[in-house]
Amino acid sequence: MQTNTQSSSSLLKYLQIVFFTVVLLYFGKTLLIPLFFGLFIAMVMYPISKWLEQHGWSRPFAIAACLLIVSILLAALLALMAWQLKVFSKDAPAIYNKLEAVALQMQTWIIENIGLTTDMQINWSAKLTDTIGGILTLTFNSTVNTLVILFLTPVYTALFMYQRKVLVKCLRLITPARYQDQLNTILKQTIQTYFNYIKGMILVYIIVGVLNTIGLLALGVKNALLFGMLCAIMTIIPYFGLIISELLPISVVWMETGSIWYVLGVIAVFSFVQYLEANVIFPRVVGTQLNVSTLAVLVAIIAGGIIWGVSGMVLFIPFVSILKIISDNIDEWKPINVLLSR
């Protein structure tokens, strides 16, 4: 009886910890999302900064060099998106005229074959317009949030890298004496694991780019390799990057063929590849790099999406990996280790 009471008490304690953690993550996301992005970028840049410091660079200059590398990569992505927008803007008027002609043909066909009046079609169109407006509003809000994160993340990254010894000292002070050796192991493995995570992400983008290219080649799209790889790379930018990258090959196919079926084929290719990326490729490839079970990765993606949106889908994967590393080194966490291990 006493054992059952202790088990119930332990379960209740863990449920309370999970509940208050979720509440803290949800209501503190404005602060925590850029904070954790900065932390993980600092972890990736730490070996480079340390190498520069060992070769005579001062810590501020080493940190500035690391941030410059990240800024160059980000600037390259933004330049790529701007180039796609410029190319797409040249074909936009012609595409709009074709869409208008197709809409008139569809309206005529609906009146002749289904019997819907023009007023009913206008009402449906208004509802569709409201839906599209809501989607565009969501996309705009996500883009604004992304810009805020992009502004704050370098600041947090620099502070984490500059104050890293203070942070480690703080961890040592709050960690019980019996876990001091495990703390060193956990810190080293965490940095190495996040390197594996970044490597896995790069591999995911390569696989997605190859699948996009194969699908576009099967449809006979010109410059399939360029479009396939661009769409894979641009998925780094939530919502906006994916939409812009898909508009370019769709507009080119529309201009060259004038057939709505080719356009639907391109959309189907990208949709199918995105489905594979989200449900098969990403969990398996990244889960292998992190040595975390596919189930745990999928749960982390879904939970991250619910709590933090797209940012949570990215950040919760290394969270689970760090939890796996801690459970590897602490005996009391072995039940969690069993759930997370491959």
Secondary structure by P-SEA (a helix, b strand, c coil): caaaaaaaaaaaaaaaaaaaaaaaaaaaccccaaaaaaaaaaaaaaaaaaaaaaacccaaaaaaaaaaaaaaaaaaaaaaaaaaaaaaaaaaaaaaaaaaaaaaaaaaaaaacccccaaaaaaaaaaaaaaaaaaaaaaaaaaaaaaaaaaaaaaaaaaaaaaaaaaaaaaaaaccccaaaaaaaaaaaaaaaaaaaaaaaaaaaaaaaaaaaaaaaaacccaaaaaaaaaaaaccccaaaaaaaaaaaaaaaaaacccaaaaaaaaaaaaaaaaaaaccaaaaaaaaaacccaaaaaaaaaaaaacccaaaaacaaaaaaaaaaaaaccccaaaaaaaacc
